[in-house]
Amino acid sequence: MSQAHDVLAQLADRTGTQAADWHLVFKARHGMQVVFEEIAVDGPGSVATQLLTCATAVDPILVAGLTPVYGEVNADSLALDPDTLPTGTRAVVLQHTFGLIDEARARQLRQRAEGALLVEDSCHCVTRMARSEDGTPLADISVHSFGIEKMLPTRFGGAIWVNPDLPDRDLHARITGRLATLPVVDGRLEAAVRSYRTQNGLLNRLPASLSGRLRKALVATGVLEPAIAPVETRGGLSHPPMAPSASVTAQIAQALPGLDATEARRAAAVAIYREQVADLVQVPEFATATSPLVRFPFFVADAADAEPTVKKLTEAGHYAGRWYRPALFPGAQNPAEYHYTPGDPSVARTEDLISRIVNLPTDVEPDRARAAADVLRESLTASASSRT
């Protein structure tokens, strides 16, 4: 069995699907681009999505020539709220943010999508999918990632599941046909992939100012492949859709068997964080003690505390994150290119959540999770005291 067939078989086994319905891509955003471009073949239209996300999740919509329209996210799931779902769209993106899966609201979203294609973004929870009441996958398309800072230490690669029962048979044929015949990564990009770990290791050991300048230069010349390229904050994508190289596929094949252990370790960290800080901060309901999240999200009470909290945690040696602050993380250079007007009252709830969000790493041992929670408690207690 080839490594590609091995990966497809593992994906099918973990999800209760068929290997023939899975397709490998160099980056998950490439698979999304193919899907949206094939939707756009039938003419212009819009795609319902959310602002509490990465710019690279919206770029494929724009590159395909479709228009993103934004609904509110639900604070308990951080996914699109069915009650504010934009209507009349060609597709709806169901994003399992941080790996949170709210099955009930996902089914409501499916019902209210009014015939639109349901594109499930499972990039934070590879091989986990929302399910219908009968246990079958809910989505028409399910997008999974092996990329940088996702569930596994694979850095590159993605997988797209196309529902074999997709009602639009012509669309099904176009999407699967393109995904099956993508050109394979080669040349300079393959060299950048192979040297990614070494380059980042060296850059991380340099002084911050020098590292930043050198990293920017390496990205500009194509020597270093970044998690988010400069063009990907301007509504574009850095590469056309491609299939993964043999080296990327080999890394995925090697890493997938360890996913159960990774999920257990991450869920253990989530349980500790939730127990230690849920009385101090707002925690999404679906960040339960058994959730294998890629990061643990929470919301401070006051937006003014968000950045100081990140700073305190970072200074104490904990990898605190800003996902997804600002909107369309790490921020759109020109929000208008993304059809987004900051301050739009129709997304006021989402903007409030974005302004207050902080997150903690989950791929850590229990003692590190407890230490981070201690720093968080100290920081927020001090902030509260300073305001009284």
Disulfide bonds with the S-S distance in Angstrom:
none
